[in-house]
Amino acid sequence: MKYAEVILPFPLENTFTYRIPEAMEASVRKNFRVIVPFGKRRYYTAVVREIREQLPETSGTLKEILLSPDGAPVLSPLQIPFWEWIASYYLCTPGEVYRAAVPAGLKPESETVVALCDGAEAQQPLPPAEQAVLDALGQETGMTVSTLEKKTGLHRLIPALHSLANRGLLTLDEKPGRGFIPKKETFIRLAPEYAGEKEALSALDRLQRAGAQKKLLLAFLEQVSPFAWPAAPAEISRKELLRVVGVRAPVLDALLKRGILTACEKETGFDRQAVEAVQPPYAPTASQEAACEAIRQVFAAKDVCLLHGASAGDPVEIDMHLLAETLQRGRQALYLLPEAARAEQVAERLSSTFGDRLLLYLPGLSGRERVNVWNRLLQARQPLLVVGLRTALFLPFSGLGLVIVDDEQEPAFRQSGAVPRCHARNAALMLAAMHGAKTLLASATPSLESYLHTQTGKYGRALFRPHNEAGLPPQICLADVKDLKRRKLMKDTLFSPLLKKKMDEALTCGEQVILFRNRRGFAPVTECSSCHRTLRCPRCDVSLTWHRQAGQLVCHYCGHATPLPARCPSCGGGEMQLLGFGTEKVEEEMAALFPGTKTARLDLDTAHTRRACERILDDFEQGRTQVLIGTQMLVRGKTFAHVGVVGVLNVDSQMNVPDFRAHERTFQLMMRVSRLARRNDRPGTVVIQTSQPEHPLLQAVLAADYETAARHLLSERQLFRYPPYIRMITAVLRCIDEQALIRFSAAYAGAMRETLGTCVHGPFAPPVNRVQTMHVRHILLKIERSLTVASVRETLEAAGRKMRSLPDHKRVSIYYDVDN
């Protein structure tokens, strides 16, 4: 008897062992999918981690594997070790990583099937929903809940179904879900006995009196040329053959019945990128060739290279040559980008060189397309290049040779919502190390972690200094808002005199203007003029933002919306006044200051879809709008040739965010914003409005001096013990009962201190300490890098076991943010 140790898609620490039926012993192997029972009459798709010959120590009866749906592994050999590393480092479970990594079509769960009982008849009138269920079932032998919901047009039918089951009118049962069903197509071939040229001619002789069949056979031979390449199966799809010849299906069926042609079904995939011709990479410029050679020299000595100085768009021409060399060596390659629009731009530039060897793995893909990309990479007989976002890390690579992480400093590489909460850049480095691959990190303003690694010799560094970089560097100016307001030169206006003057000059000359304000809505705070209370979200601990266009106060955390009251709900006397400003208010003041100017706004309110975002950017690029106002969506992707002025309206709000990375991210953002003012004919102008113009960070922005900014920020991080000098883990505790959360978080922090001592800080309330009715507390761990992740995990697990004796244990949810 053999046993399979499997990973199930649940947040469970342990794996589970199932008996392999004798009839399935040959068809169940490591990295295979299996359908197993779990819980009461439920079935799930698991992956086999290990096959064991010995009966494991267990107190219960082992269940049997129900089904092995595949004839080959669905995972590459290194995928489960990679999942286990992520689970260990980022303090989650392999089951959670499995659930996030594998496309939904490859891990179906059981479905509830509803069937009428024999002679079912209601003895009394039923509620409308229950009667609708009985009417929809009719004479059906069984119907899934999802199908039943579609047929009735009703949702949340489970209570009605259980009520009917309790009345004895229907039964509820579970069956394994079908999951992904491969798309198949019928292909037509010559029958083996007619595979030779003489035999095919004899078949034509047999069809002298069947003109339509002979015409079809001649067309088939002409289309597939079966005798030109005898080693290759000569075939054509049934649909295509009938379309080309223009005959009806019965004619083809007659040839199949005669045994002259045969039909077979084949799985067909979907390739999003259709490329007609493949051309070699463009010849590199002198600076690009120098950068390529510097990278090759680094890779000769180290596994990781930081390409420093390459801004968005620059590295693609360099990367193209490195990617081509990797594929020529028979190795696979992965190109990671922080967001989808940029990934599509890069894929478009790479497709002409790599053709059908290029695979896209982006959020917009359907479930079928995701499974097709997965299977194609798993079954590939040639080296392939994958371009994608952070989820592309989980694809079944084998023989990975190069991983490129473009704009490696971008916060979008961190998964902050769903599990696993990992950083794609760090995970990519581990994935490459497991495969023995090289990693190229590219950035004009690298993260401090990557920069420090180059200074300590852990990474190599290649500098990219283009001899003729597109556009001239802009002139950057700081406008002292505090001084201007003191002198009453900025009364009741958002724009400094300098910015007004520069905008007027640019618009008069037919140039364009970009205004950057990283806050959407009209006003972020609504306050009573009498009692000075602000209107806050009833579900979250944040102020409501007034959106004038929508006519609502909106919470940006949970989406709660309410009209603006005429009087204060607290005191009933004061009028509500709007404080602060967002992109809507900037747009309003711009219209008042420059009437008749065509203005557009780019934020989540106006560009909630990718198509809307592209339309706004295309209109600006084509000159259909003169002024573009927006959030950080402005700095993702496109650059513009006719921008004369870029205004940053409040850089202080970026710098004053209560986050130790705020200054680093502000510097990176300001450098990207300033690139929007690069011009080919003359330097553009960037006006940054601030209340602290002497701040060292802003002085570094003025000089475009990354090295000085990095040294300043690193000295602060070292002084106050923040990453990259220590490892930081935040335990996030959430509970609907605030008092229970306070008690539990204090006890949990105390249990941690028994082992980790002064490394434990808190618990404390974060700036937003209630989200969607759940109260939040943080416990901060500052861990010396000499401590291993495994030892820290053991400490946290031991503290968690102690907490299970507390009455509030089951009410509090806990997760961890590592290196956040």
N, C-alpha and C positions, 0 to 999 in steps of 0.2 A: 504494500500500500504506500502511495506517495501522498505528500501533503504540500499545499501551496500557501506560502505566507504572502498576504496581499495587502495593498494599500487601498483604503476606501476614501471617498471624497468627503470626509468629515473632519472637524477639528478635534481629533482624538490622538493622544500621544502614542498609543500602541498600534502595531499592526495586528491582523487577525489571520488565523490559520483555518483552512478548509480542507476536507478530504477530497482527493481527486478520484472520481469513479474510474474503475479499471478501463472502461471503454474510452475514457478521455485521456489516459495517461500519455498517449503519444501526441496528443494535440494541445497539451498545456505545457508551456515553457516559460522561462523567465522573460519578463517584459511583454507578455501576452495580456490581452484583455480577457476577463472572465465575468460572467453574470453570476452573482451570488445572492443568497437570501440573507437579509439583515433585519432584525427586529421582527415584528409581527406581520408576516405575509408581505413584506416589502422586498424588492429586488433592486440591486444597484450594480453598476459596472465598476469593477476593481481592476487593478493592474498587479500582476504577479511580481513580487519583489524577489522571492527565493523559492526554489523547489527543495523539499526536505524528504529524506528517506525515513527518518526517525519520527515516531509519534511524539509531539511536543507535550510538555507537562501541562495538563489542563484538568480542571475539576469538572468540566461540563462535557456534554456530547458534541463532537464536532459535526458541523453541517457540511453537506456536499456542495461542490460547485455545480451550478445548474447548467451552464452553457459556456462553451469557448467559441466565440463567433468568428474568429479570424484564423487564417492558416499561416500567419506570420506575425512577428512582434509588431506592436504599435509604437514602441519606444526604442530609441537608440540606446546602446549600451551605457552611455554616460549620463542619461537623463535622470534616473533615480538618484545616483550619487549627487548630482547637481541640486535636485530637489531637497535632499537631506542636508546639504550644506546651507541652502537658503533657510530651511526650517531651523537649523541649529543657530545660525548667525543672527537671524532676524526674529528669533524667539516665537516661532509659530510651529505648526505641525506639518509633516509631509502630506497629510490628507488635504490640508488647506492649500498647499502649493499645487498638488495634483488637480484640485478643483479649478484653480485659476489658470493652470498651464494648458490643459487639454481642451480642445474645442468641444462645445456642448454636444455636438453630433456624435462624438466618440465615447461619450459616457452617459447613455440613456438610463433613466431611473424607471421604476415600475409605474404603471398607470392604473388608476382605479377604473374598473369596468362595471357598468351598471346594467342589470338585466331584470326584466319583469318576472315575478314568480308565477307559476302555473295557476291559472284561474284567479289572478289578481283582480279584485274588484273592491272599490271603496264603499264602505257602509254608510258614509256620511259625507257631506260636502267638504272639499279640501281647500286649503289656502291656494291662491292663484299660482304661486310658484310651484307647489307640489302637483297641481293639476296639469300645469304646462309640461312638467317632466314626464308624467304618465302619457300625455298626448303625444309628446315627441318620441317616446320609446316605441309606441305602437306595437308592431309585430317584430321589431328588431330583437335579435337574439342577444345582443350585447353592444354597449356603446360606451366609449371613454367619457370621462367628465368633461374634458376639453371639447370634444365633439358635441356633447349634449349642450354645453353652454352656447356654442355657435348656433345650434339648431333652434334653441329656445330664445336666444337673444338676451338671456339672463346671466348674471355673474354671481359668484359666491353661492353656488348651489349646494355646497356640502351640508349645511344645516337641514335643508329641505330633503336631501337624499337620506340622511340619517333618520329623519322623522318618518319617511316612507318605509325605510327598512325596519324600523321599530313597529310599524303597523303590519309588517309581513307582506307588503305589496311588491317589494323588489329586493334584490340581493346586491351586495357590494363585494367585489373580488379584486385581487391584484394580479396583474400579469406583467412580465418584463416589457419595458418600452422598446420600440424598434430603433430609436436613435437615428443616426445618419443612414439614409438609403442611397447608395451610390447611383448616380445617373448613368444609365446604360443605353447603348444604342446597338441596333442590329447591323452587322456588316456582312457583305456578300463575298464569297470566294468561289473559285472553281473547285468542284469535287475532286478528291485525290485521284480517282481513276481517269480524270480528264485534265490532269495537271501538265501533261506533255503537249507539245505543239501538234503532233500527229493526232493525238486523242481529241484535242479541241477541234481540229478540222473535221474529224469524224462526227463530232456532235453537231457541227453546223450542217453536215450532210443529212443528219437525222431530222433537221428542222426545215427541210425544203418546203413542206406543206404547211408550216406554221410561221407565216411571215412576221407576225409581231414578235414572237419568241426569238426568231433568228435575228431580227433587228436589235432586240434587247441584248442578246449574247454578243453580237458584233460590237455594240456600244460599250459593253462591259470590258471586252478585250482591248478596245482602243483606249479606254480610260485608265486601266490599271497596268497595261503592258506586262502580263504575267511571265513572259519568257525573257524579258530583258534582264531581270535580277532574280534568278531562280531561287537564291537562298532566302529572299525576303518574302513574307506572305503577301501576295497580291490581293488586295481587298478594297472595297469601297462601301460606304454606308448605304443602306437600303434607301434612305430618304434621298440622298444625293443622286444615286443611280436613277431612280424614277424621275427625279427632276430633270436630269440631263437628257434622258431619252424621250421623256414626254409620253410615257405609256402608263396604263393603269396597273394597280397592284396585282390583279388576277393573272396578268401575263407573267409577272415575276414568280408568283406562286406556282404557276404551271411548270416553269423551269426548275424550281426547287423540287417539285413533286417528281419530275423526270429523273432527278438525281444528277443533273449536269452542274448545277450550282448548289452550294450549301450556305446556310446562314449560321452565324454565331453572334452571341451578345458580348459586348466589351464595355467596360467602364470607361466613361469619358470624363475628362476634367474640364475646368474652366480657366482660361488664361486671360487675365484682365488686360495685359499688355500685348497687343498684336503688332509685331514689328516685321515689316516687309524685307528690309535689308539690314545687314550687320556690317559696320565699318570699323576699322581700327581706331583707337583713341587718337585725338588730335595731337599733333606734335607739341610738346610742352614748350613754354617760353623759357627764357634763361633762368628766371627766378623760380619757376615751377620745377625745372630740372634740378636746380641746386637744392630745393627743398626735398625732392625725391631722393637725391643722392645722400643728403644728410639723414633722412629717415632710414635708408638702407644701412648706413654706417651704424646708427643707433641699434637697429635690429640685429646687427652682427654681434653685438655685445650684450644687449638687454632685450627683455621681452615686451617692455612697454615704452612707447615714445610719445611725448607731448609735442604736437605741432603748434607752436606758440606764435600767434600773430595772424593766423588765418581766420578771417571773419566769415560770416555766413555767405556762402557762394564761392569763396576762394578755394576751399580744399577739394572740390569735386574734380577739377582737372588734374590735381595731384593724385587724388585717391584712385582715379580711373586707371592709371598706369600700375599702381600697386595692386589693385584688384585683378587686373588682367594677368599680371605675373603670378598671382596666387592661384588663379584658375588654371593657368598653363601648367603649374606644378601638380595639378590634380587635387587641389585642396578647395574646400568650400570657404565662403566669405560671408560676413554679416556686417551690414551698414546700419547703425542705429542713429535715429534722429529724434529730437524732442517733441515734434508735433507734426500732424498729418499733412498740412499744406506744404510745409517744407519738404517732407518725405516724397510727396508726389512730384515736386519740382526736380528733386535729385533723381528720382526714378526716370523721369522723362529725359534727362540728360544722359543717363546711363544706358537707357534701352537701345539706343542706336548702336552702341558698341557690343552689348552683351545679349541682345535679342531675347530668345526664349530661355536663356540661362538665368534671366533675372526674374525673381519672384517678389511680389509685393505682399506684405502682411500688415494691413492697416485696420483701424477701427471700423471703416465703412464696409468691409467685406461681409458678405452673408455667411450664414453657418455652413452652407455647402462649399463656398469658396475657401473658407478656412480649412475645412477638412481636405479639400483638394490640394491646397498648398502643403499641408501636413504630409499627406500621402506621397505627393510628388517628391518632396525632400527626402522622405524615408526610403523610397524605392529608386532614387535617382541613380542612374548609371554614368552620369557625368557630373563634374563639379558645378555647383550652382551658387548664385549670389542672391542673398535675401536683403531687401530694404524694408525696414519697418520701425515701429516704435518699441517701447520697452517690452511688450508681450512677445515680440519676435525672439527674445532670449530663450523661450521655452520650446521652440521648435526642435524636431528630432535631428540635430546636426550629427554628422559623423565625418571625421577628418577635417574639422574646422582649421583653416590656416591663417585667417586674418579677421580681426574684429575692429571696426572703425566706429568711434563714438564722436559724432559731430556736435559742436557746441556743448561739450561735456559739462560745463558749469550750470546748465539750465535746470531750474527747480523741477521742471516737468518730468525729469528722469526719475524723480522720487514718487513712488506709489503711496499716496497719503490716505486714500479712502478704504479700498478693499484690501483684504489679506492676499498675498504676503506684502507687508509694507517695506519693500526693499528698494534700494537705489540701483537703477539699471546700470549705471556706470560701474559701480563696485561689483555687481553680479556679473557683468560682462567680463571684467578682469578675471574673476574666478573661472568662468566658463572657458575663456581662452586658455587659462593655465591648465585646466583639466584636459584640453585637447592638444596641448603643446603648441598653441597658436600665438601669434604676435597681436598686440593691441595698440592701435593708434588713437590717441585722444587729441581732438582738434579744438582750438578756441583762441579767439583774440584776447579774451580776458579770462584766463583759466581759474578754476576754483582754487582756493588757498590750499586745499589738500593736495591737489595735483602739483601745484607750484612748489610746495614744500618738498614733495617727493623728488622733484628734479634737483632741488638744492642739496638734498641729502644723498643723492646718487641712486635712489631706488628706481627712478625712471630716467630715461634719457630725454633730451630736449632737442628739437630741431626748430630753428627760427625761420619764419617765412617773412621775407622783406621784399614785396613785389617792386620791381624797378619802375613800373608804370601803373601803379594801382589806379583803379577807376575813380576819377574825381580828385579834386584838391581838398586837403584837410579844411574843415570849417573853422571860422573864427568863433570861439566860445567866450561868452560874456556872462558875468554874474550881476544880477540886479538885486540890490539890498532892499528887500521889501520892508524890513523893520525901520530902516532909516527913512525910506520914502513915505511910509505912513506917519512917522513922527513929524516929518516936514509937510504933511498933508498933500503930498503929490500923488497918492494912490487912494484917495477918499472915494468910497463907493464904486470901486472898479477892481477888476481882477487883473488888469494889465498894467505893467509898469510903463512909464513914458518911453523908455528905451525900446521895449517890445512893440508898443504902438507905432513908434516911428519906423522901426524896421519892417513891420507888417505893411504899413502904408507905402513904403518905398517898393517893397516886393510886389504888392498887388498892382501898383501903378505901372510897374515895368512888365506886367503880365506873368510874373512868377507865382509860384504856389507857396502856401503856408501850411505848416503842420503844428498843431497845438496839442501838447501831451498833458493829460490829467488822469492819473491812475485811480479814478473813482467815478463810477457811473451814477446816474440819477441826477436830480437837481440840487438837493441839499441833504447831507448825511445826518443832520440833527434837527429835530423839531422841538422847540422849547417854549414853555409858558412864560409870557412876559411878566406875570405876577409872582407865581411861586417858583419859577425857574425849574420846574420838573420837565424832563424830556419824555417823549412818547417812546415806549420800549415795546419790543415784541413780547406777547404773553407767553410764548413757548421758549424763547431764547433770551439770554442776557445781553442784548444788543439794542441800540437805538434803531428806530425805523427810518428808512431813507425815503424822502419825498421824490416821487417820479411824476413830474408835471404832465408829461405826455400821456401817461396812463391814468393820471388823476388818482393815484393811490400812494399810500405809505406802504413800503414793502420791506420785509426782512430778507436780507441777502443770505441768511443761513438756512431758513426753512421754507421761505416763499410765502409766509403769511402776509396778507394784504388787507388794508382797511382804508376807508376814506379819511381825508384830513378833516378833523373836527373844527368847528368854528370857535368853540370855547374849550378851555382846558378841562379834560375829564376829571382832574384831581380837585382843583379848587373851584371850578365852574365860573370863574370870573375873568381870568386873563385870556388875551388873544394868543394864538400860537404864532411864533416867529421862526423863520427858517434860518439856520446857521450853517456855515460852511458852504462848499460848492462842489458840484460834480460836472460831468461832461454836458449835461443838459443846460446847466446855467451858463457854462462857457459858450455854448452854441447860441443861447439867447443874447448874451452880451455882444458876441461877435456880430450878430445880425443887426443890433442897435448901433454898433460902432461903424460897421461897413455895410450899409444897406445896399441890397442888390447883388452882393457877392454870393456866389453859389457855394454853399457850405454843406458838408456831410459829416455825420458822426459815426464812429466805429467803436462800438462796445457790445456787451452781451445783449443789450436791449434791441439794437438795430441789426446785429449780425449773429443771431442765435443759430443759424445754419451756416455750413461752409460755403454754400452757393451765395448766400446773402453777403458774406464777408468778401468773397471774390468779386462780386458785383460792385461793392463800394470801392474796393481797391482799384479795380479796372477803370471805373469812372474817373478816379483821381489820376491814375496813370495816363489816361487818354486826354486829360485836360477838361473833362466835362464838369468837374468841380474844382474850385480854386482853393478852398480851405478844408482841411481834414482835421477833425477833432476826435481824439480817441484815447483809449487806455493802452496798456502794454501790448494789446493786439496789433498796434501799429508797427512794432519792431520785429514782427515775425514774418520773415520771408522777403517781401519785395522791397526794392529801393526805387527811388524816383529821380528822374533826370532834371526836373524843372523846379525843384523845391529851393526857394531862396532863404526862408526863415523857418526855424524850428523853435517853438517856445515851450519851456517846461514850467508849468504854472505854480507848482508847489513841491519842490524837491524835499522839503523838510518832512512832509507826511510819510515819505518813503524811508527817510533816515531814522525817524522816531518810532518806528514799529517796534514793539517790545520783543525783539528776536535778536540773538547774538549775531546772526548772519545779515542783519538789516543793512549795515554799512557796506559790506561786500557786495550784496545784491544791488544796492543803489549805485555803486560805482560801475558795475557791469551794465546796468540798465542805462545809465547816462552815456556811457561810451557807445552803446548801440543806438540810442536816440540821436547822438551827434552824427553818426554815419548817415542819417537821413538827409543831412544838409551838404553832403559831398557833391560838388559840381565839377563838370569838365571844363567849363569856360572860366569860372572864377570861384573863389571860396564862398560858401554859404555862411549863414550866421545862426548860431545857437544861443538863445537867451535863457539862462536858468535863473528863475526867481527863487530867492532864499532869504531867510532871516539870519543866517550864520555864514556869510561869505568867506570868513577866515578859516573855516573848518578845513583841516588838512586833507580830508577826502575830496572836497570840492576844489581845492587847489591842485590836487592831482588830476582831477577831471579837466581843469583848465589847461594843464600841461600835457594831457593825454599820456600820463606817466604811470603805467601799470606797476612797474618795479617799486616805485616809491610807495604807492598805495598798498601793495602787497606787504612790504616790510612793516609799514605802520600798523596794518590790521593784524599781522601775525604777532607783532610785539604785544598788542592788546590781548590777543587770544592766549598767549603764553602767560601773561601776567595774571589773568583772571581764570586760568585753567579751563579753557574751552577747546573743542576740536580745532585743529587736528592734533593737538598735543595730548589730549586724553580721549577716551571713548565715552560718549554720552548716551545714556539710555533713559527714556522717559516712560514710566509706567502710568498709563492713562486709565483712571477708574471712573466708571459712570454708574449712576443709580438714580431712580426717580425720587427716592426719599433722601433729602439732603442730610438729615441728621444721621441716618444709617450710614451714608457715605462718609461723613466726617469721622464717625466711630471706626468704621472698617479701615479707612485709609490711614488713620493714625496707628492702628494696630499693625497694619501691613508694613508701614515704614519702620515701626519698632522691631518687627521680626527681621527685616532686612539689616538693620543696624547691628544686630547681634553678631553678624558675620562681617559685614562690609564697613561698619563703623561710620567714620566721618564722610565716607563717599556718598552717603545717602542724604539728600536734601528734601525737606518737605515733610508731610504733604502741604500743598498750597493750591489756591484757586487760580486757574489761568485767566488771562484777560477776558475771555468769553467763557464764563463758568457754568452756563446752562445752554444746551443746544437741544431743540426739539423735545422739551420737557425733561430732559435728562441732565441732572447736575454732574459736574465734572471736577475731579481733583487730579493733580499731577504729583508724582514722586520722582524726583530727578536723581539719577545715579551718575556720578562722575568717576569713571573707572580708569585706573592707570593702565596703560597699554601693556604692562608686564603681566597683567592678569589675563588668562585665556577666556574666550567666550564660553567654553564648556564649564569652567568653574563658576562663572557668573550665573549661567543658566541653572546650575545645580543649586546655587544659593536661592535664586528666585523660586525654583520649584519647592525647595524645603520650606521657604516662607509661605508659599501658597498652601502647602499641606497643613501647616499650622492654622491657617485661616479657615480651613474647612470646618473647624469645630465651632466657629462663630455663627450665631443665628442669621446674620446678614449676608452670609457667604453667597447664597444662591441669588440674591437680589442685585449683587454688584458684578458688573462685567469689567474685565481687565484685558487690556492689550498693551503692547510695547512698541515704542518708536525707537529704533536703534540708529545711532549716528545721525540724529535729526538736527 
